[in-house]
Every structure is written in C-alpha cells, then in structure tokens.
Amino acid sequence: MSNNISDKDKKDWEKFLSNEEKLPNKDLKIKKDTTLKIKSIDLHGLTLEQANIAVNDFIIKCYEEQINKLIIVTGKGIHSQNEKDPYVSKDLSILKYSVPEFISNNINLMKIINDIQDAKIEDGGSGAFYIYLKKLK
C-alpha cells in the first residue's frame, strides 16, 4: 500500500473537515421503530370462556391494526368466587393463570406473537402481562 495521498483525497478531506453538517453517529443504533403502538384489554369480571374469546379476538384485531405491544389485565384472582366451588381448581381457573396458558397453547396466536412477558407494576404487575406482536406480513 502506498503512503502517498492524492490531491483529490486531500481536497475531499479538507472539504469534509470544513463542512458544518453533523454526521449521524452509526455507533448509536437508533431503531426507526422504537415507538410502540400499545393497546390494552381488561378481563376483570369475565368468565374463563368469555376471557379466552375476548383475548383471541383482541390479539388478532391488534395484529391486523399493526399494534406492537398489548397489555392484558387479568387481575390477581383475589376476588375470584372459585374458592367456594370444591370441584374447581383454585389456581388454574383464575384468569391470571388460565389466559396465558390458553394463548401459549393456541398455535395460530403463537404464530403472530414474538414474546409474552410479565407486566411492570405501573401496568398491573402480577395481575397483567405483555404480549409483543410480530409485524404484519
């Protein structure tokens, strides 16, 4: 490799240094899609069957509307009437446990879901969870 720098390269370098325009820092990986479209659904007061139908329809509709993040509020189950029924599981019939299980076992829903995570305190904590949807194809 030659140590000689051409006159053209010198002029280009001087032009670059004198230019006041700011160049983007490529080391900062800023995604253009950083803004999330968020929607939520509250399942309080619904039966398990009603909640599963509502969640299924909600996820599909949000996917079609290109929503990125869903907040599913199930509640914590502390007011559930299931404790009075000896034939019903106290844990598995509570929406908090049953709705995520319904979603994970639904192959069609899982095809459009990227991730399911526990919600932060400000979004419902242990009585809610997030669903991150894939982009519409």
CYANA upper distance limits for C-alpha pairs under 8 A (distance plus 0.5 A):
  5 ILE  CA      9 ASP  CA      6.94
  5 ILE  CA     10 LYS  CA      7.37
  6 SER  CA     10 LYS  CA      6.90
  7 ASP  CA     11 LYS  CA      6.72
  8 LYS  CA     12 ASP  CA      6.64
  9 ASP  CA     13 TRP  CA      6.60
 10 LYS  CA     14 GLU  CA      6.71
 11 LYS  CA     15 LYS  CA      6.55
 12 ASP  CA     16 PHE  CA      6.61
 13 TRP  CA     17 LEU  CA      6.71
 14 GLU  CA     18 SER  CA      6.64
 15 LYS  CA     19 ASN  CA      6.62
 30 ILE  CA     34 THR  CA      8.29
 36 LEU  CA     67 ILE  CA      8.00
 36 LEU  CA     68 ASN  CA      6.14
 36 LEU  CA     69 LYS  CA      6.99
 37 LYS  CA     66 GLN  CA      8.31
 37 LYS  CA     67 ILE  CA      5.46
 37 LYS  CA     68 ASN  CA      5.74
 37 LYS  CA     69 LYS  CA      6.69
 38 ILE  CA     67 ILE  CA      6.60
 38 ILE  CA     68 ASN  CA      6.76
 38 ILE  CA     69 LYS  CA      5.31
 38 ILE  CA     70 LEU  CA      6.17
 38 ILE  CA     71 ILE  CA      7.99
 39 LYS  CA     62 CYS  CA      8.24
 39 LYS  CA     67 ILE  CA      7.63
 39 LYS  CA     69 LYS  CA      7.17
 39 LYS  CA     70 LEU  CA      5.61
 39 LYS  CA     71 ILE  CA      6.82
 40 SER  CA     70 LEU  CA      5.92
 40 SER  CA     71 ILE  CA      4.89
 40 SER  CA     72 ILE  CA      6.28
 40 SER  CA     73 VAL  CA      7.91
 41 ILE  CA     55 VAL  CA      8.40
 41 ILE  CA     58 PHE  CA      8.25
 41 ILE  CA     70 LEU  CA      8.38
 41 ILE  CA     71 ILE  CA      6.95
 41 ILE  CA     72 ILE  CA      5.78
 41 ILE  CA     73 VAL  CA      6.60
 42 ASP  CA     72 ILE  CA      6.81
 42 ASP  CA     73 VAL  CA      5.16
 42 ASP  CA     74 THR  CA      6.89
 43 LEU  CA     51 ALA  CA      6.53
 43 LEU  CA     72 ILE  CA      8.07
 43 LEU  CA     73 VAL  CA      6.45
 43 LEU  CA     74 THR  CA      5.66
 43 LEU  CA     75 GLY  CA      7.94
 44 HIS  CA     73 VAL  CA      8.01
 44 HIS  CA     74 THR  CA      6.62
 44 HIS  CA     75 GLY  CA      6.76
 46 LEU  CA     50 GLN  CA      6.17
 46 LEU  CA     51 ALA  CA      6.08
 47 THR  CA     51 ALA  CA      6.47
 48 LEU  CA     52 ASN  CA      6.63
 48 LEU  CA     93 SER  CA      7.55
 48 LEU  CA     94 ILE  CA      8.14
 48 LEU  CA     95 LEU  CA      6.82
 48 LEU  CA     98 SER  CA      7.98
 48 LEU  CA     99 VAL  CA      8.12
 49 GLU  CA     53 ILE  CA      6.81
 50 GLN  CA     54 ALA  CA      6.55
 51 ALA  CA     55 VAL  CA      6.47
 51 ALA  CA     95 LEU  CA      8.11
 51 ALA  CA     99 VAL  CA      7.75
 52 ASN  CA     56 ASN  CA      6.53
 52 ASN  CA     99 VAL  CA      6.77
 52 ASN  CA    102 PHE  CA      7.43
 53 ILE  CA     57 ASP  CA      6.71
 54 ALA  CA     58 PHE  CA      6.43
 55 VAL  CA     59 ILE  CA      6.51
 55 VAL  CA     99 VAL  CA      8.45
 56 ASN  CA     60 ILE  CA      6.88
 56 ASN  CA    103 ILE  CA      8.26
 56 ASN  CA    109 LEU  CA      7.92
 57 ASP  CA     61 LYS  CA      6.55
 58 PHE  CA     62 CYS  CA      6.54
 59 ILE  CA     63 TYR  CA      6.58
 59 ILE  CA     70 LEU  CA      8.38
 59 ILE  CA    109 LEU  CA      8.00
 60 ILE  CA     64 GLU  CA      6.80
 60 ILE  CA    109 LEU  CA      8.04
 61 LYS  CA     65 GLU  CA      6.75
 62 CYS  CA     66 GLN  CA      6.57
 62 CYS  CA     67 ILE  CA      5.68
 63 TYR  CA     67 ILE  CA      6.34
 63 TYR  CA     68 ASN  CA      8.22
 63 TYR  CA    112 ILE  CA      7.80
 63 TYR  CA    133 LEU  CA      7.05
 63 TYR  CA    134 LYS  CA      8.03
 63 TYR  CA    135 LYS  CA      8.00
 63 TYR  CA    136 LEU  CA      7.09
 64 GLU  CA    136 LEU  CA      7.18
 66 GLN  CA    135 LYS  CA      7.01
 66 GLN  CA    136 LEU  CA      6.75
 67 ILE  CA    133 LEU  CA      7.65
 68 ASN  CA    132 TYR  CA      6.19
 68 ASN  CA    133 LEU  CA      5.70
 68 ASN  CA    134 LYS  CA      7.64
 68 ASN  CA    135 LYS  CA      8.07
 69 LYS  CA    130 TYR  CA      7.28
 69 LYS  CA    131 ILE  CA      6.26
 69 LYS  CA    132 TYR  CA      5.14
 69 LYS  CA    133 LEU  CA      6.78
 70 LEU  CA    130 TYR  CA      6.02
 70 LEU  CA    131 ILE  CA      5.48
 70 LEU  CA    132 TYR  CA      6.87
 70 LEU  CA    133 LEU  CA      8.31
 71 ILE  CA    119 ALA  CA      8.11
 71 ILE  CA    123 ASP  CA      7.95
 71 ILE  CA    128 ALA  CA      7.37
 71 ILE  CA    129 PHE  CA      6.40
 71 ILE  CA    130 TYR  CA      5.26
 71 ILE  CA    131 ILE  CA      7.04
 72 ILE  CA    128 ALA  CA      5.95
 72 ILE  CA    129 PHE  CA      5.92
 72 ILE  CA    130 TYR  CA      6.72
 72 ILE  CA    131 ILE  CA      8.09
 73 VAL  CA    124 GLY  CA      7.18
 73 VAL  CA    127 GLY  CA      6.55
 73 VAL  CA    128 ALA  CA      4.72
 73 VAL  CA    129 PHE  CA      7.19
 74 THR  CA     95 LEU  CA      6.13
 74 THR  CA     96 LYS  CA      5.75
 74 THR  CA     99 VAL  CA      8.32
 74 THR  CA    127 GLY  CA      6.01
 74 THR  CA    128 ALA  CA      5.99
 75 GLY  CA     95 LEU  CA      7.83
 75 GLY  CA     96 LYS  CA      6.81
 75 GLY  CA    124 GLY  CA      8.27
 75 GLY  CA    126 SER  CA      8.30
 75 GLY  CA    127 GLY  CA      4.65
 75 GLY  CA    128 ALA  CA      6.96
 76 LYS  CA     96 LYS  CA      6.51
 76 LYS  CA    126 SER  CA      7.05
 76 LYS  CA    127 GLY  CA      4.97
 76 LYS  CA    128 ALA  CA      8.50
 77 GLY  CA     94 ILE  CA      6.20
 77 GLY  CA     95 LEU  CA      7.54
 77 GLY  CA     96 LYS  CA      7.17
 77 GLY  CA    127 GLY  CA      8.47
 80 SER  CA     94 ILE  CA      7.53
 81 GLN  CA     85 ASP  CA      8.09
 82 ASN  CA     88 VAL  CA      6.86
 82 ASN  CA     89 SER  CA      7.91
 82 ASN  CA     90 LYS  CA      6.43
 82 ASN  CA     93 SER  CA      7.86
 82 ASN  CA     94 ILE  CA      8.24
 83 GLU  CA     88 VAL  CA      8.26
 83 GLU  CA     90 LYS  CA      6.20
 88 VAL  CA     93 SER  CA      7.42
 89 SER  CA     93 SER  CA      6.32
 90 LYS  CA     94 ILE  CA      7.37
 91 ASP  CA     97 TYR  CA      7.41
 92 LEU  CA     97 TYR  CA      6.28
 92 LEU  CA     98 SER  CA      6.16
 93 SER  CA     97 TYR  CA      7.78
 93 SER  CA     98 SER  CA      6.52
 94 ILE  CA     98 SER  CA      6.59
 95 LEU  CA     99 VAL  CA      5.83
 96 LYS  CA    100 PRO  CA      7.76
 96 LYS  CA    127 GLY  CA      6.91
 96 LYS  CA    128 ALA  CA      7.90
 97 TYR  CA    101 GLU  CA      6.99
 98 SER  CA    102 PHE  CA      6.57
 99 VAL  CA    103 ILE  CA      6.77
100 PRO  CA    104 SER  CA      6.63
101 GLU  CA    105 ASN  CA      6.64
102 PHE  CA    106 ASN  CA      6.74
103 ILE  CA    109 LEU  CA      7.03
103 ILE  CA    110 MET  CA      7.58
104 SER  CA    109 LEU  CA      8.34
104 SER  CA    110 MET  CA      6.96
105 ASN  CA    110 MET  CA      8.41
106 ASN  CA    110 MET  CA      6.76
107 ILE  CA    111 LYS  CA      6.86
108 ASN  CA    112 ILE  CA      7.76
109 LEU  CA    113 ILE  CA      6.97
110 MET  CA    114 ASN  CA      8.24
112 ILE  CA    133 LEU  CA      6.36
112 ILE  CA    134 LYS  CA      5.81
112 ILE  CA    135 LYS  CA      8.37
113 ILE  CA    131 ILE  CA      7.40
113 ILE  CA    132 TYR  CA      6.49
113 ILE  CA    133 LEU  CA      4.94
113 ILE  CA    134 LYS  CA      6.05
114 ASN  CA    131 ILE  CA      8.08
114 ASN  CA    132 TYR  CA      5.90
114 ASN  CA    133 LEU  CA      5.78
114 ASN  CA    134 LYS  CA      5.96
115 ASP  CA    131 ILE  CA      6.37
115 ASP  CA    132 TYR  CA      5.66
115 ASP  CA    133 LEU  CA      7.69
116 ILE  CA    129 PHE  CA      7.60
116 ILE  CA    130 TYR  CA      6.09
116 ILE  CA    131 ILE  CA      5.10
116 ILE  CA    132 TYR  CA      6.88
117 GLN  CA    129 PHE  CA      6.23
117 GLN  CA    130 TYR  CA      5.58
117 GLN  CA    131 ILE  CA      7.07
118 ASP  CA    125 GLY  CA      7.66
118 ASP  CA    126 SER  CA      7.46
118 ASP  CA    128 ALA  CA      7.30
118 ASP  CA    129 PHE  CA      4.97
118 ASP  CA    130 TYR  CA      6.56
119 ALA  CA    123 ASP  CA      6.43
119 ALA  CA    124 GLY  CA      6.77
119 ALA  CA    125 GLY  CA      5.53
119 ALA  CA    126 SER  CA      7.24
119 ALA  CA    127 GLY  CA      8.40
119 ALA  CA    128 ALA  CA      5.97
119 ALA  CA    129 PHE  CA      4.87
119 ALA  CA    130 TYR  CA      6.16
120 LYS  CA    124 GLY  CA      7.05
120 LYS  CA    125 GLY  CA      5.42
121 ILE  CA    125 GLY  CA      4.43
121 ILE  CA    126 SER  CA      8.08
123 ASP  CA    128 ALA  CA      7.48
124 GLY  CA    128 ALA  CA      5.52
124 GLY  CA    129 PHE  CA      8.26
125 GLY  CA    129 PHE  CA      8.06
